[in-house]
Amino acid sequence: MFNNIIKGIKSAGKGFNLTLKHFLAAKNSREVIGIQSDNYFKQQEGNVTIQYPHQKLPVPEVGRYQLFVEMEDCIVCDLCAKICPVNCIEIESIKATEAIGQTSDGTTKRLYAAKFDIDMAKCMYCGLCTTVCPTECITMTNQYDKSVEELDLLTYRFSPMSEAEAEEKRLELEKQQAEKLAAKQAATQKKQG
């Protein structure tokens, strides 16, 4: 029984020494470097914990983080929404009555984006939407810290159109389609008569 008490005191002493060693080393922190550095695994001294947000780990170039859409380059093809495995992208398009401009790569835009929402709470950061985009307007940024208080704030709305503008574009399209139908019916009646 006396041997067990001595073993217990020795064990507690080793634990206390280890704790004291880490406590005193806490004032020395390691240099924050990326894993691709040759010195990454050679760092043996100092505290491992980084002092976030004052210190941040380097972000890899190929990392998958926050999605961003450059709407000036979007042709509203809907490919990103179709390929998304978790359906976090919602797009509503309105056909334009005429060409509405060009993207930076010269592609003609013929659709308005009445709605282009990405719910980052659902996003699994797979990157499929970025690879399928023909104009490369949807990209992943290097921002990874998007802490919000409300879950709804993680839904990003990229469409610049208001609901009133979208309704105006829908009415213009309906008017153009009605005029085309009337012209077609008039041509058919003229041909028959």
C-alpha positions in Angstrom: 0.0 0.0 0.0 2.9 2.4 0.8 4.4 1.6 -2.6 1.2 2.7 -4.3 1.2 6.0 -2.5 4.8 6.6 -3.6 3.9 5.7 -7.2 0.9 8.1 -7.1 3.1 11.0 -5.8 5.7 10.3 -8.5 3.0 10.2 -11.2 1.5 13.4 -10.0 4.9 15.0 -9.9 5.6 14.0 -13.5 2.2 15.5 -14.5 2.9 18.7 -12.6 6.4 19.0 -14.2 4.9 18.6 -17.7 2.1 21.1 -17.0 4.7 23.6 -15.6 6.9 23.1 -18.7 4.0 23.9 -21.0 2.9 26.8 -18.9 6.3 28.4 -19.0 6.7 27.7 -22.8 3.3 29.3 -23.5 4.9 32.7 -23.8 6.9 31.4 -26.8 4.7 30.8 -29.8 5.7 29.1 -33.0 6.0 31.1 -36.2 2.9 30.7 -38.3 4.0 29.1 -41.6 2.2 27.0 -44.2 2.5 23.2 -44.4 4.3 23.5 -47.8 7.3 25.2 -46.0 10.4 23.0 -45.6 10.6 24.1 -42.0 7.0 23.1 -41.1 7.8 19.8 -39.3 11.1 21.0 -37.9 9.5 23.5 -35.5 9.7 21.8 -32.1 9.8 24.7 -29.7 7.0 27.0 -28.7 3.3 26.9 -28.2 1.3 25.4 -31.1 -1.9 27.4 -30.5 -2.3 30.4 -32.8 -3.8 33.6 -31.4 -6.7 34.0 -33.8 -7.7 36.5 -35.2 -4.4 38.2 -34.7 -2.6 35.3 -36.2 -4.0 33.2 -39.1 -2.8 30.1 -40.9 -1.8 30.7 -44.5 -4.6 29.8 -46.9 -3.6 27.4 -49.7 -4.2 28.7 -53.3 -6.4 25.6 -54.1 -8.5 25.9 -51.0 -12.2 25.8 -51.2 -13.9 28.5 -49.2 -16.5 31.3 -49.7 -18.3 31.4 -53.1 -18.5 34.7 -55.0 -20.3 35.5 -58.2 -19.2 38.2 -60.6 -22.7 39.0 -62.0 -21.3 41.1 -64.9 -19.8 37.9 -66.3 -22.8 35.6 -65.5 -24.9 34.5 -68.5 -27.4 32.9 -66.2 -26.9 29.5 -67.9 -28.0 27.7 -64.6 -25.3 25.0 -64.9 -24.0 25.7 -61.4 -27.4 25.2 -59.9 -28.0 22.0 -61.9 -24.7 20.4 -60.8 -24.9 21.4 -57.2 -25.4 18.2 -55.2 -27.0 19.9 -52.2 -29.2 22.4 -54.1 -27.7 25.5 -52.4 -27.8 27.6 -55.5 -31.2 29.1 -56.6 -31.4 30.9 -59.9 -34.4 32.5 -61.6 -33.8 33.8 -65.1 -35.8 36.1 -67.4 -35.3 36.1 -71.1 -34.3 39.5 -72.4 -36.1 41.0 -75.4 -32.7 41.7 -77.0 -29.0 41.2 -76.2 -28.2 42.9 -72.9 -24.4 43.1 -73.1 -21.3 41.0 -73.1 -19.2 39.3 -70.5 -15.5 40.0 -70.1 -14.7 37.0 -72.4 -17.0 38.3 -75.1 -20.0 36.0 -74.6 -23.3 37.7 -75.3 -25.8 37.9 -72.4 -29.4 37.2 -73.3 -30.9 36.4 -69.8 -31.5 38.6 -66.8 -30.8 37.1 -63.3 -33.9 37.9 -61.4 -32.6 35.8 -58.6 -29.1 34.3 -57.9 -28.9 33.1 -54.3 -26.3 30.9 -52.7 -27.0 29.4 -49.3 -23.6 28.9 -47.8 -25.1 27.1 -44.8 -26.0 24.2 -47.2 -22.8 24.4 -49.3 -20.5 21.5 -49.0 -17.6 23.4 -50.7 -17.1 20.7 -53.4 -16.2 23.3 -56.1 -18.3 21.7 -58.8 -20.1 24.9 -59.5 -16.8 26.7 -60.2 -15.6 24.0 -62.7 -18.8 23.9 -64.7 -19.2 27.6 -65.2 -18.5 28.5 -68.9 -17.6 32.2 -68.1 -15.8 31.5 -64.9 -17.9 34.0 -63.1 -18.4 31.9 -60.0 -15.3 31.4 -57.9 -14.1 30.4 -54.5 -12.4 33.1 -52.5 -9.9 32.7 -49.7 -12.3 33.9 -47.1 -13.2 31.2 -44.6 -14.4 33.0 -41.5 -18.0 33.9 -42.1 -19.5 33.9 -38.6 -23.0 35.3 -38.4 -25.7 35.5 -35.7 -28.6 34.5 -37.9 -28.7 31.5 -40.3 -30.4 33.6 -42.9 -27.4 35.8 -43.2 -25.5 32.9 -44.8 -27.7 33.2 -47.9 -25.9 35.5 -50.3 -28.0 37.3 -52.9 -25.9 38.2 -55.9 -28.6 39.4 -58.3 -28.6 43.2 -58.7 -32.3 43.3 -59.8 -35.0 44.3 -57.4 -38.4 42.6 -57.5 -39.9 45.6 -59.3 -37.2 45.5 -62.0 -37.7 41.8 -62.5 -41.5 42.2 -62.8 -40.9 45.0 -65.4 -38.6 42.7 -67.5 -41.2 39.9 -67.3 -43.9 42.3 -68.6 -41.6 43.4 -71.4 -41.0 39.7 -72.4 -44.8 38.9 -72.3 -45.5 42.0 -74.4 -42.9 41.0 -77.0 -44.2 37.4 -77.1 -47.8 38.6 -77.5 -46.7 40.9 -80.4 -44.9 38.0 -82.1 -47.9 35.7 -81.7 -50.3 38.4 -83.1 -48.0 38.9 -86.1 -47.8 35.1 -86.7 -51.6 34.8 -86.5 -52.0 37.8 -88.9 -49.6 36.2 -91.3 -51.4 32.9 -91.1 -54.8 34.5 -91.7 -53.4 36.5 -94.6 -52.0 33.4 -96.1 -55.3 31.5 -95.8 -57.5 34.4 -97.0 
